[in-house]
């Protein structure tokens, strides 16, 4: 488990992770809004066969679920990377002080 000793470092890390989460949320929101807008204004389009017998509604819905999982993996990757960077900086600072 990563432990931050400095509240400033913890605050900075939290801000970076929050900013990333917000960006990814809005990316997903735009994709989801596209699905909703098609359903509201062009609902006939959702019945069109697009992939191996699946209609657009199912293909888009499954795509949204898969995309959400991918965004979760991306978020986890970058948050871990950010934490590792802070940990490496702390290790370098401690090593230089000795």
PyMOL commands that set and color helices and strands:
alter all, ss='L'
color gray80, all
select helices_A, chain A and resi 7-41+43-47+56-97
alter helices_A, ss='H'
color red, helices_A
select strands_A, chain A and resi 49-51+54-55
alter strands_A, ss='S'
color yellow, strands_A
deselect
rebuild
show_as cartoon
